[in-house]
């Protein structure tokens, strides 16, 4: 999961431009820092990575990254579900086959009967 973090982030100016140039006090409130801190980040062009990531995920590119990850994971999970369904069907066939060939009417019949079969 941690390998999905973006390696390259756009600069803070680019992020803020995409977010519609919110005032420093709004960014500060969202990140729980002071407006002076946000202005310092903008002036220096340097921002702590956690704050940088928090703002990045609000941008179109950040949301697109999340959407792509979700799409790819959905494809993987759907494939896994299909494989498990095929395995369930095959195991059900095997149980039915073993039930058929192993039913001798003994009182201690080793094959459990299931109403779902």
Secondary structure, 3 states (H helix, E strand, C coil): CHHHCCCCCCCHHHHHHHCCCCCHHHHHHHHCCCHHHHHHHHHHCCCCHHHHHHHHCCCHHHHHHHHHHHHHHHHHHHHHHHHHHHHHHHHHHHHHHHHHHHCCCCCCCCCCCCCCC
